[in-house]
Amino acid sequence: MPASPRTARAINDRLALQLLQDEGPLTAGRLKELTGLSRPTVADLVERLTAAGLIEVAGEAGEQRRGPNAKLYGLVADRAQLAALDVRTEGVAVRVSDLVGRVLAEASAPIAGDIGTGPAVEQAVTLVERTVKEAGADRLHTVGIGAPGLIDPAGGELRNSIGLPEWHRRLVAALQERFPHARVSVENETNLAALAEQREGAARDRDTFVLLWLGHGTGAAVVLDRTLRRGASGGTGEIGFLPVPGTGGLPSAADCEGGFHSLAGSAAITALAARHGLTARAEGEEPSGAAVVREALAKGAPEGSPPFLFLDALADRIAIGVASVVAVLDPGCVVLAGEIGQAGGPELAGRVAERLRRMTPLPTEVRPSLLGGTAVLRGALLTARESAQGELFGTP
């Protein structure tokens, strides 16, 4: 049954808006080429979307030709403002953008673990308010939050997690109260990092991959057939609890010590480096493990040297976790992400890949992150943009 004229117009509008989101400003002629629609149909939808305040003239095409240059049409960027938060155990980072993702303001601040839940929440909310004011955003449309811990797949709420501060869970409700007109949502930080690497980073050409987060702690995110998989309880990728040899114990339901976290978390990597005579000072709030990896690579790693032996030992540890994931999921690609994955770069990824080839018959690429510690903020902003655009533009 053919679509009604109204349904056809809605489908064409969504297609044009999606193209403008993905490609940036386009001429009517280029929209015609990309959509396959007729010139009159494109002219109608441009007029309709302009009248609705969804698109506007963003400039002119630079083509040299007789007569006036063609107009470029783009999304109305100031139709809504968005905020993204990267919530860590030790602090929070905020980024505010317009509807097309242009960053208007950003800030970060440490939050001491001993100040209490109420003061910690107030400090985080005040940082968001100050950043929003600096951005000139009069009314936030959507707030996307990335946080450690499990997200309830049914209600989308951050579940109470042992070892994580209580202010994380209180922050979502506090932001909703302070910004009552905004949509506030929370997602696991590693999942957001995977979405960012899929859209803007190392996994842009992969439909299926696993992201291994190496930062203060460890985590993983699983993307299968371009879909993020969360699991029955929201716990897919809690690789810190993976029992592995070499830790001298086993993890428990309340503590991941003895699991993969004890091999590849920042504190474990720093201790491993110290045993090889390597130390380094971390910059700002970065994990100390990232600093020692970067220092080892800066020193150079001739065979048999302490940096060489340290990087070899670290690759051995990481490969244990990667091989376990590969044996179960066969993703074909693993991205080493987080501050430590980014610090190790192609050198560390290559060492892990070499070990993986000896440990599994399943061919698997190991790639370094291209986004590093910024991936969570980028992922939170991407999800906020998609949510806002879906509501404002009627896109699925």
C-alpha positions in Angstrom: 0.0 0.0 0.0 1.6 3.3 -1.0 2.2 5.9 1.6 -0.2 8.8 2.0 1.0 12.3 0.9 1.3 13.3 4.5 3.3 10.2 5.4 5.6 10.6 2.4 6.3 14.3 3.3 7.2 13.2 6.9 9.6 10.5 5.5 11.2 13.0 3.2 11.6 15.5 5.9 13.2 13.0 8.3 15.6 11.9 5.5 16.6 15.5 4.7 17.1 16.4 8.4 19.2 13.3 8.9 21.4 14.2 6.0 21.9 17.7 7.3 22.8 16.3 10.7 25.4 13.9 9.2 26.8 16.0 6.4 26.4 19.6 7.6 24.9 22.4 5.5 23.9 21.3 2.0 22.4 23.0 -1.1 19.0 22.1 -2.4 20.8 20.6 -5.4 22.9 18.4 -3.2 19.9 17.3 -1.2 18.3 16.3 -4.5 21.3 14.1 -5.3 21.5 12.5 -1.9 17.8 11.8 -1.5 16.9 11.0 -5.1 13.9 13.2 -4.8 12.7 15.5 -7.6 13.6 19.1 -7.6 10.0 20.3 -6.8 9.8 17.9 -3.9 13.1 19.1 -2.5 12.0 22.8 -2.9 8.8 22.0 -1.0 10.5 20.3 1.9 13.1 23.1 2.2 10.3 25.6 2.3 8.4 23.5 4.8 11.4 22.9 7.1 12.4 26.6 7.0 8.9 27.7 7.9 8.9 25.3 10.8 12.1 26.8 12.1 14.1 23.6 11.8 16.5 24.7 9.0 17.9 28.0 7.9 20.2 29.5 5.3 23.7 28.9 6.6 25.7 30.5 3.8 26.4 30.0 0.1 28.1 27.4 -2.0 31.4 28.4 -3.3 30.9 27.2 -6.8 31.9 29.5 -9.6 29.1 29.8 -12.1 26.9 32.4 -13.7 24.3 34.0 -11.6 24.1 33.9 -7.8 25.6 31.1 -5.7 23.3 28.4 -4.4 22.1 28.7 -0.8 23.4 26.3 1.8 20.8 25.1 4.2 21.7 23.8 7.7 20.0 22.8 11.0 19.0 25.7 13.3 21.8 25.2 15.8 20.4 27.4 18.6 17.0 25.7 18.5 18.1 23.8 21.7 21.1 23.6 24.0 22.5 20.3 25.4 24.7 19.4 28.3 27.0 16.3 28.7 28.5 15.1 31.9 31.4 12.7 32.6 30.9 11.7 36.2 33.9 10.0 37.9 34.6 8.8 41.4 36.9 11.7 41.9 35.2 14.5 40.0 32.9 15.6 37.1 33.4 17.2 33.7 30.7 19.2 31.8 30.3 20.2 28.2 27.5 22.4 26.8 26.8 22.5 23.1 24.2 23.6 20.5 22.0 21.3 18.6 24.6 20.5 15.9 27.2 19.7 18.5 29.3 22.9 18.5 30.8 23.2 22.0 29.8 26.4 23.7 31.5 26.0 27.1 33.1 23.2 29.1 34.6 22.8 32.6 35.7 20.2 35.1 36.3 20.1 38.8 37.5 17.5 41.4 35.1 16.4 44.1 36.6 15.2 47.3 35.3 11.8 48.5 35.1 12.9 52.1 32.8 16.0 51.8 29.6 14.1 52.1 26.8 13.3 49.6 24.9 16.6 49.9 27.8 18.9 49.4 29.2 16.7 46.6 25.9 16.9 44.7 25.6 20.7 45.2 29.2 21.1 44.0 28.5 19.1 40.8 25.2 20.9 40.1 26.7 24.3 40.6 29.5 23.4 38.1 26.8 22.5 35.6 24.9 25.7 36.2 28.0 27.8 35.9 29.0 26.2 32.6 25.4 26.5 31.2 25.5 30.2 32.1 28.9 30.7 30.5 27.5 29.1 27.3 24.7 31.5 27.2 22.2 28.6 27.2 18.9 30.0 28.5 17.1 26.7 28.6 18.6 23.2 28.4 16.7 20.7 26.3 18.6 17.5 27.1 21.3 16.4 29.6 23.3 13.2 29.0 25.3 11.7 31.8 28.0 9.1 31.7 28.8 7.4 35.0 30.4 4.2 36.3 28.2 1.5 37.5 25.2 -0.5 36.3 22.2 1.1 34.5 18.9 -0.6 35.1 17.8 -1.6 31.6 14.1 -1.4 32.5 14.0 2.0 34.1 17.3 3.6 32.8 18.3 4.5 36.3 21.8 4.2 37.9 21.7 1.3 40.2 23.2 1.3 43.7 26.8 0.0 43.3 29.1 -1.0 46.0 32.3 1.0 46.0 30.8 4.0 44.1 29.9 7.2 45.9 26.2 7.8 46.8 26.3 11.3 45.2 26.4 9.7 41.8 22.9 8.4 42.2 21.6 11.6 43.8 23.1 13.8 41.1 20.5 12.7 38.4 17.5 13.7 40.5 19.2 16.9 41.6 19.9 17.9 38.0 16.3 17.1 37.0 15.1 19.3 39.9 17.4 22.2 39.0 16.6 22.0 35.2 12.9 20.9 35.3 12.3 21.4 31.6 15.3 19.3 30.5 15.3 15.6 29.7 18.0 14.0 31.9 19.3 10.5 31.2 22.2 8.4 32.4 24.3 5.7 30.7 27.3 3.6 31.7 30.5 5.5 30.9 32.1 2.7 29.0 29.0 2.3 26.8 29.1 6.0 25.9 32.8 5.7 25.1 32.0 2.9 22.7 29.3 4.9 20.9 31.8 7.8 20.5 34.5 5.5 19.1 31.9 4.0 16.7 30.8 7.4 15.4 33.9 9.5 15.6 36.9 7.3 16.6 38.7 4.0 16.0 35.6 1.9 15.2 34.0 3.9 12.5 34.3 1.1 10.0 33.2 -1.7 12.4 29.6 -2.9 12.9 30.8 -5.3 15.6 33.5 -4.6 18.1 34.4 -4.6 21.8 35.8 -1.5 23.6 38.1 -2.3 26.5 38.3 0.7 28.9 41.6 1.1 30.7 41.6 4.0 33.2 41.4 4.2 36.9 39.4 1.0 36.6 38.5 -1.4 33.8 35.4 -2.0 31.8 34.2 -3.1 28.5 31.4 -2.3 26.1 30.0 -4.6 23.5 28.6 -3.5 20.1 27.1 -6.2 17.9 25.7 -5.4 14.5 25.9 -1.7 15.3 23.8 -2.2 18.5 25.0 -1.6 22.0 24.3 -4.7 24.1 23.6 -4.0 27.8 22.7 -7.5 29.1 19.7 -8.7 31.3 20.8 -6.6 34.3 22.8 -3.9 32.5 26.1 -5.5 33.4 27.5 -6.5 30.0 31.2 -5.6 30.1 31.8 -5.6 33.8 35.2 -7.2 33.0 36.8 -6.0 36.2 35.1 -8.9 37.9 36.5 -11.4 35.4 38.4 -14.1 37.4 41.9 -14.3 35.9 45.2 -16.1 36.9 47.9 -14.1 38.5 46.0 -12.1 41.1 46.3 -14.4 44.0 42.6 -14.4 44.7 39.1 -14.2 43.3 36.7 -11.3 43.0 33.5 -11.2 45.1 30.0 -9.9 44.5 31.0 -6.8 46.5 34.6 -6.2 45.3 36.4 -6.7 42.0 39.8 -7.1 43.7 41.2 -10.4 42.5 39.6 -10.0 39.1 40.9 -8.5 35.9 40.8 -5.1 37.6 43.7 -6.3 39.8 45.8 -6.8 36.7 44.9 -3.9 34.5 43.5 -1.1 36.7 45.6 2.0 37.1 46.9 1.2 40.5 48.0 -2.3 39.4 49.8 -0.9 36.3 51.6 1.7 38.4 52.8 -1.0 40.8 53.9 -3.1 37.9 55.9 -0.2 36.5 57.5 0.4 39.9 58.8 -3.1 39.9 60.6 -2.3 36.7 62.0 0.9 38.1 59.6 3.2 36.3 57.7 6.1 37.9 55.9 9.2 36.5 53.7 12.0 37.7 50.2 12.1 36.5 48.8 15.3 35.0 45.7 16.6 36.7 43.1 13.9 37.3 44.5 11.4 34.8 45.2 7.9 36.1 48.8 7.3 37.3 48.9 4.2 35.0 48.5 6.4 31.9 51.5 8.5 33.1 53.8 5.5 33.5 52.8 4.0 30.1 53.5 7.3 28.4 56.8 7.7 30.3 57.9 4.1 29.2 57.2 4.9 25.6 58.9 8.3 25.8 62.1 6.6 27.1 62.2 4.3 24.2 62.0 0.5 24.6 65.1 -1.3 23.3 64.8 -5.0 23.8 65.6 -6.0 27.4 65.4 -2.5 28.8 63.1 -1.8 31.8 60.5 0.1 29.6 60.5 -2.8 27.1 60.0 -5.4 29.9 57.3 -3.3 31.5 55.3 -2.9 28.3 55.7 -6.6 27.6 54.4 -7.5 31.0 51.5 -5.0 30.7 50.6 -6.5 27.2 50.6 -9.9 28.8 48.1 -8.8 31.4 45.8 -7.0 29.0 45.8 -9.9 26.5 44.4 -12.2 29.2 41.3 -10.1 29.4 41.0 -9.5 25.7 41.4 -13.2 24.9 38.6 -14.1 27.3 36.3 -11.6 25.5 37.3 -12.8 22.1 36.7 -16.5 23.0 33.1 -15.7 24.0 32.1 -13.0 21.5 34.4 -13.2 18.5 34.0 -9.5 17.8 36.8 -9.2 15.2 38.0 -6.0 16.7 38.9 -4.7 20.1 39.6 -1.0 20.9 41.9 -0.2 23.8 40.3 2.9 25.2 40.5 5.1 28.2 43.5 7.2 29.2 45.8 4.2 29.5 44.7 2.8 26.1 45.3 6.1 24.5 48.7 6.6 26.2 49.8 3.1 25.0 48.7 4.0 21.4 49.7 1.7 18.5 52.7 0.4 20.4 50.7 -1.2 23.2 47.9 -2.3 20.8 50.4 -4.0 18.6 51.9 -5.9 21.6 48.5 -7.1 22.7 47.6 -8.1 19.2 50.8 -10.2 18.9 50.0 -12.1 22.1 46.4 -12.5 21.0 47.4 -14.3 17.8 49.2 -16.9 19.9 46.2 -17.3 22.3 43.2 -17.7 20.0 42.5 -18.9 16.5 39.9 -16.2 16.0 41.3 -13.3 13.9 41.0 -10.1 15.9 42.3 -6.6 15.3 43.5 -4.6 18.3 43.2 -0.9 17.8 44.2 2.1 20.0 41.5 4.6 20.9 41.4 7.8 18.9 39.4 9.7 21.6 41.0 8.6 24.9 39.6 10.1 28.1 37.3 12.5 26.2 35.3 9.6 24.7 32.7 9.6 27.6 31.9 13.3 27.2 31.7 12.8 23.4 29.4 9.8 23.8 27.1 11.6 26.3 26.9 14.6 23.9 26.1 12.4 20.9 23.2 10.6 22.8 21.9 14.0 24.0 21.9 15.3 20.4 20.1 12.3 19.0 17.5 12.5 21.8 16.9 16.2 21.2 16.9 16.0 17.4 14.5 13.0 17.5 12.0 15.0 19.6 12.4 18.3 17.8 12.6 16.9 14.3 10.3 13.9 14.7 13.2 11.5 13.6 13.2 7.9 14.8 
